[in-house]
């Protein structure tokens, strides 16, 4: 048996293990990822649905100097100086990564980038290509006219628990995040770019939506309006709060934004202070990506070129 044969067998073994450990808990008729990711259950078409948990820790930790190509199993292999992971499976993922631009607690094994096609419809296809959590794109082809969220390709990070529970929001001094994305939308695109944040051991979901395609409806009933920003390099902006069942959604007022930053801790503590979530809420997971409902039946690329989360 030569070295190439051994390498192929080892890779197949990793893929088999990944298939066993990639998903750990079912919820609302779909699977939950081990590592971060955002997803959505169609609570209402206006809401952008429920974006669900985070991308899975599906493959071994990769060093910044590794490179590879992921095939159907979602396993990254290869050597070199530029890492590249490609997967077309519904639950495929890339990483976990050593990624210094995400400084939240719990980077063990580290952030991932996930396909998260949690609500497949007939005729869907999606391929994820990732270099790292701040440089990736998903090319999706979702039938025209579909209004429920099919996928949430995303990057993010689970938070390490403290004394058997998610760390309380009060334990943080700040949580800032920056992003740069492009949906390459057309008149037939139904999608949005957003954060998906989970609190209290996956009991409470909060979204921060900032970029909407032409067909993506915004919330009708506004619970409240608040202003955040002014520190940590975050601009002062107005946000409206919508609620769909148990899902809370902050939407940027007045315009779309493809590049910017948000004060996540301020937006979460506002919800706790005003009784929308428990006063002593604990942070479970942070994620960022695209809720995709339709691309008009044509391939469309959703890309992230910069992403960071800085917590203290």
Buried (B, 14 or more C-beta within 10 A) or exposed (E): EEEEEEEEEEBEEBBEBBBEEBBEEEBEEBBBBBBBBBBBBBBBBBBBBBBBBBBBBBBBEBEEEBBBBBBEBBBBBBEEEEBBBBBBBBBBBBBBBBBEBBBBBBBEBBBBBBBBBBBEBEEBEBBBBBBBBBBBBBBBBBBEEBBBBBBBBBBBBBBEBEEEEBBBBEEBEBBBBBBBBBBBBEEBBBBBBBBBBBBBEBBBBBBBBBBBBEBBBBBEEEEBEBEBBEEBEBEEBEBBBBBBEEBBBBBBBEEBBEEBBBBBBBBBBBBBEEEBBBEEBBBBBBBBBBBBBBBBBBBBBBBBBEBBBBBE
